[in-house]
Amino acid sequence: MAQRRTAWTRLTTPFANIPASTATALALAMWVVVIGGWALLSYGRVVPNMFLPTPGTVLQTTYRMSQDGSLFYHTFTSAKVVILGFIVSSLISVPLGLWMGTYRVVQAPLEPLVNFIRYLPVTSFVPLFILWIGIGIEQRIAVIFFGTFFQQLVMISDCARSVSRDLVNASYTLGTKRSEAVWHVIFPAALPAILDTLRVTMGWAWTYLVVAELVAASSGLGYISLKAMRGFQVDVIFMAIAAIGLLGLITDTAFRIIRARVAPWAS
């Protein structure tokens, strides 16, 4: 009885660690609830199959498209668009965000403009990107870039501003030049928060995939999802959604591993 009370106390204590086995069991239980509810609604005909396919139908569709190679082709196309757009955005937003968060002279002109642009709907820019860039992969990469860059810039700027001033002042005392403070002091101190920002915005990049492939795309998970909508192939839509979610989960896990390796002191 005392052991149960101790275990319950640990589970209900804010920020307390729980055993890895308990965390795994809870995660599996949640998936069982979600998939079980889906199966109950679809196999029980509570929701018609034309609106909610059964798990078996989605698995059959996944197997069929895996056999002919189309699933892997569309997955690779979408992954390439998202990753390239995210990399280009990150390569610019990280240094610019650090400078914006560190130097008032950079923040003053950029912050009002960035805060204005980041609230604009990405979908409204798709026609402009087609006019300016064309209908190739560059247009889809531009959508991912536009959807993530300005959000990254604001969040990374906040990461830089959160660095302790005492740490920066101590570095000056030890001989660090003011021109070196950004990359030798502020960047390492803000690195864990920056990696968390990149992990979160990577998720946003995946959510913009369907928008990027909304017009003039001929491949990709977003493309086949929109094409399936016209033919009422709900099983294909579910498969595409699940594939995007799985890819997002993989990239999220990758960022967690990178953060644990690069910044173990912040784990």
Stockholm file with secondary structure:
# STOCKHOLM 1.0

chainA/1-267         MAQRRTAWTRLTTPFANIPASTATALALAMWVVVIGGWALLSYGRVVPNMFLPTPGTVLQTTYRMSQDGSLFYHTFTSAKVVILGFIVSSLISVPLGLWMGTYRVVQAPLEPLVNFIRYLPVTSFVPLFILWIGIGIEQRIAVIFFGTFFQQLVMISDCARSVSRDLVNASYTLGTKRSEAVWHVIFPAALPAILDTLRVTMGWAWTYLVVAELVAASSGLGYISLKAMRGFQVDVIFMAIAAIGLLGLITDTAFRIIRARVAPWAS
#=GR chainA/1-267 SS CHHHHHHHHHHTSTTCCCCHHHHHHHHHHHHHHHHHHHHHHHHTTSSCTTTSCCHHHHHHHHHHHHHTTHHHHHHHHHHHHHHHHHHHHHHHHHHHHHHHHHCHHHHHHHHHHHHHHTTSCGGGGHHHHHHHHCSSHHHHHHHHHHHHHHHHHHHHHHHHHTSCHHHHHHHHHTTCCGGGHIIIIIHHHHHHHHHHHHHHHHHHHHHTHHHHTSSSCCSSHHHHHHHHHHTTCHHHHHHHHHHHHHHHHHHHHHHHHHHHHHCGGGC
#=GC SS_cons         CHHHHHHHHHHTSTTCCCCHHHHHHHHHHHHHHHHHHHHHHHHTTSSCTTTSCCHHHHHHHHHHHHHTTHHHHHHHHHHHHHHHHHHHHHHHHHHHHHHHHHCHHHHHHHHHHHHHHTTSCGGGGHHHHHHHHCSSHHHHHHHHHHHHHHHHHHHHHHHHHTSCHHHHHHHHHTTCCGGGHIIIIIHHHHHHHHHHHHHHHHHHHHHTHHHHTSSSCCSSHHHHHHHHHHTTCHHHHHHHHHHHHHHHHHHHHHHHHHHHHHCGGGC
//
